[in-house]
């Protein structure tokens, strides 16, 4: 058996911008980019025709949004602006370390997180005191697919050296994290099984 964990709202709580478009726009201006007046509208539009289930990195989306308004953003400004806009305060959730330790006693452990922002997962793990806790770290921005797409869970299995059907995935969102069930794995919802109860729950898994 292998166990994978969602990150945000499962192992940690983070503060996120109330208005992501405004936060990114402010960071772009700080980097000398002429942000169009309707950037908020552009931010909410689809600019990249990605396959179903694919992740579009947020810097690529921001660059495309600016380009749609005739604005060029040199010197990697979209990436730097996005990383700065999503620079979180992190609180590790109660029972997170105990849950990870219990999972490690049963087999390999992965992090499996939807995240379109480069560097955000790494920063979050560091600030939450979770760096070094996993045998594999799989992010949607890294592997190219978002939960619930089966290809993300299959990538987790590849990284851990197990079949995806042997993975118990722990998360907070039945619509995304629950996608593990489509590849034969098991979903544990932290809304129903708190992290503090996960050690006992894993004992009941064959």
C-alpha positions as semicolon CSV with decimal commas, in nm:
position;residue;x (nm);y (nm);z (nm)
1;X;0,000;0,000;0,000
2;X;0,108;0,356;-0,072
3;X;-0,042;0,678;0,059
4;X;-0,060;1,017;-0,108
5;X;-0,169;1,342;0,051
6;X;-0,326;1,654;-0,089
7;X;-0,155;1,967;0,044
8;X;-0,379;2,274;0,059
9;X;-0,668;2,250;0,306
10;X;-0,555;1,897;0,393
11;X;-0,210;1,919;0,550
12;X;-0,189;2,299;0,568
13;X;-0,398;2,612;0,565
14;X;-0,265;2,908;0,366
15;X;-0,375;3,263;0,307
16;X;-0,452;3,334;-0,056
17;X;-0,525;3,667;-0,228
18;X;-0,891;3,767;-0,208
19;X;-0,860;3,906;-0,560
20;X;-0,589;3,709;-0,743
21;X;-0,610;3,925;-1,056
22;X;-0,557;4,244;-0,855
23;X;-0,269;4,088;-0,661
24;X;-0,095;3,975;-0,980
25;X;-0,159;4,313;-1,145
26;X;0,005;4,495;-0,854
27;X;0,312;4,274;-0,878
28;X;0,329;4,324;-1,254
29;X;0,325;4,703;-1,209
30;X;0,604;4,675;-0,953
31;X;0,806;4,506;-1,230
32;X;0,745;4,780;-1,484
33;X;0,467;4,614;-1,681
34;X;0,195;4,840;-1,823
35;X;-0,108;4,655;-1,692
36;X;-0,421;4,716;-1,902
37;X;-0,724;4,865;-1,730
38;X;-0,931;4,556;-1,803
39;X;-0,671;4,308;-1,681
40;X;-0,925;4,163;-1,439
41;X;-1,142;4,062;-1,732
42;X;-0,844;3,927;-1,924
43;X;-0,732;3,726;-1,621
44;X;-1,068;3,551;-1,607
45;X;-1,075;3,466;-1,978
46;X;-0,942;3,145;-2,130
47;X;-0,638;3,215;-2,348
48;X;-0,464;2,878;-2,380
49;X;-0,642;2,589;-2,545
50;X;-0,525;2,308;-2,319
51;X;-0,646;1,946;-2,335
52;X;-0,911;1,838;-2,086
53;X;-0,750;1,767;-1,751
54;X;-0,429;1,955;-1,832
55;X;-0,277;2,214;-1,604
56;X;-0,201;2,559;-1,745
57;X;0,081;2,719;-1,543
58;X;-0,046;3,049;-1,408
59;X;0,251;3,252;-1,543
60;X;0,172;3,126;-1,894
61;X;-0,192;3,225;-1,845
62;X;-0,093;3,571;-1,721
63;X;0,144;3,624;-2,012
64;X;-0,130;3,520;-2,254
65;X;-0,381;3,750;-2,083
66;X;-0,144;4,044;-2,123
67;X;-0,070;3,951;-2,484
68;X;-0,444;3,943;-2,558
69;X;-0,445;4,314;-2,470
70;X;-0,133;4,390;-2,671
71;X;0,099;4,408;-2,372
72;X;0,444;4,252;-2,374
73;X;0,591;4,146;-2,040
74;X;0,970;4,099;-2,072
75;X;1,227;3,960;-1,830
76;X;1,006;3,676;-1,710
77;X;0,783;3,931;-1,535
78;X;0,467;3,715;-1,536
79;X;0,641;3,432;-1,349
80;X;0,804;3,665;-1,098
81;X;0,478;3,851;-1,043
82;X;0,276;3,532;-0,991
83;X;0,528;3,386;-0,746
84;X;0,527;3,711;-0,546
85;X;0,147;3,744;-0,550
86;X;0,103;3,394;-0,408
87;X;0,362;3,411;-0,129
88;X;0,168;3,254;0,158
89;X;0,153;3,250;0,531
90;X;0,128;2,881;0,619
91;X;-0,024;2,697;0,914
92;X;0,031;2,324;0,942
93;X;-0,288;2,146;1,038
94;X;-0,315;1,955;1,359
95;X;-0,225;1,589;1,318
96;X;-0,044;1,636;0,986
97;X;0,293;1,499;1,097
98;X;0,135;1,210;1,283
99;X;-0,069;1,119;0,975
100;X;0,236;1,127;0,749
101;X;0,437;0,915;0,993
102;X;0,155;0,660;1,013
103;X;0,140;0,643;0,635
104;X;0,516;0,592;0,613
105;X;0,486;0,286;0,837
106;X;0,263;0,124;0,574
107;X;0,463;0,205;0,261
108;X;0,586;0,491;0,039
109;X;0,428;0,834;0,080
110;X;0,369;1,104;-0,180
111;X;0,238;1,456;-0,196
112;X;-0,017;1,502;-0,476
113;X;-0,121;1,865;-0,514
114;X;-0,310;2,070;-0,769
115;X;-0,114;2,394;-0,797
116;X;-0,059;2,615;-1,102
117;X;0,188;2,849;-0,927
118;X;0,558;2,764;-0,958
119;X;0,750;2,741;-0,629
120;X;0,434;2,762;-0,418
121;X;0,432;2,398;-0,307
122;X;0,801;2,406;-0,215
123;X;0,759;2,726;-0,014
124;X;0,451;2,590;0,157
125;X;0,625;2,268;0,260
126;X;0,920;2,463;0,398
127;X;0,707;2,709;0,594
128;X;0,478;2,434;0,719
129;X;0,767;2,224;0,848
130;X;0,691;1,942;0,602
131;X;0,993;1,952;0,377
132;X;1,157;1,610;0,351
133;X;0,841;1,427;0,459
134;X;0,763;1,260;0,125
135;X;0,915;0,999;-0,102
136;X;0,774;1,182;-0,404
137;X;0,620;1,523;-0,468
138;X;0,382;1,549;-0,762
139;X;0,225;1,882;-0,854
140;X;-0,007;1,958;-1,141
141;X;0,221;2,237;-1,263
142;X;0,506;1,987;-1,262
143;X;0,340;1,683;-1,422
144;X;0,100;1,870;-1,650
145;X;-0,228;1,717;-1,526
146;X;-0,475;1,819;-1,257
147;X;-0,672;1,600;-1,020
148;X;-0,915;1,434;-1,080
149;X;-0,747;1,341;-1,409
150;X;-0,627;0,982;-1,385
151;X;-0,292;1,072;-1,537
152;X;-0,193;1,265;-1,228
153;X;-0,259;0,968;-1,001
154;X;-0,084;0,740;-1,247
155;X;0,219;0,969;-1,229
156;X;0,213;0,940;-0,850
157;X;0,214;0,562;-0,885
158;X;0,508;0,578;-1,124
159;X;0,704;0,800;-0,887
160;X;0,640;0,564;-0,595
161;X;0,690;0,246;-0,795
162;X;0,338;0,115;-0,727
163;X;0,016;0,060;-0,920
164;X;-0,222;0,356;-0,882
165;X;-0,490;0,116;-0,762
166;X;-0,284;0,050;-0,449
167;X;-0,280;0,417;-0,346
168;X;-0,483;0,556;-0,059
169;X;-0,521;0,927;-0,131
170;X;-0,599;1,163;0,157
171;X;-0,763;1,495;0,070
172;X;-1,042;1,740;0,134
173;X;-1,222;1,759;-0,201
174;X;-1,431;1,464;-0,325
175;X;-1,450;1,612;-0,677
176;X;-1,073;1,634;-0,726
177;X;-0,911;1,408;-0,467
178;X;-1,185;1,154;-0,513
179;X;-1,053;1,094;-0,864
180;X;-0,823;0,828;-0,718
181;X;-1,122;0,595;-0,712
182;X;-1,139;0,598;-1,093
183;X;-0,800;0,426;-1,106
184;X;-0,891;0,173;-0,838
185;X;-0,746;0,350;-0,535
186;X;-0,915;0,461;-0,216
187;X;-1,010;0,815;-0,115
188;X;-1,000;0,927;0,248
189;X;-1,188;1,253;0,304
190;X;-1,040;1,456;0,591
191;X;-1,382;1,614;0,642
192;X;-1,501;1,270;0,755
193;X;-1,174;1,122;0,883
194;X;-0,961;1,390;1,051
195;X;-0,584;1,360;1,022
196;X;-0,568;1,260;1,387
197;X;-0,782;0,955;1,303
198;X;-0,586;0,855;0,993
199;X;-0,350;0,609;1,169
200;X;-0,648;0,398;1,280
201;X;-0,814;0,436;0,938
202;X;-0,504;0,304;0,761
203;X;-0,498;0,002;0,987
204;X;-0,835;-0,099;0,845
205;X;-0,714;-0,083;0,483
206;X;-0,626;-0,428;0,347
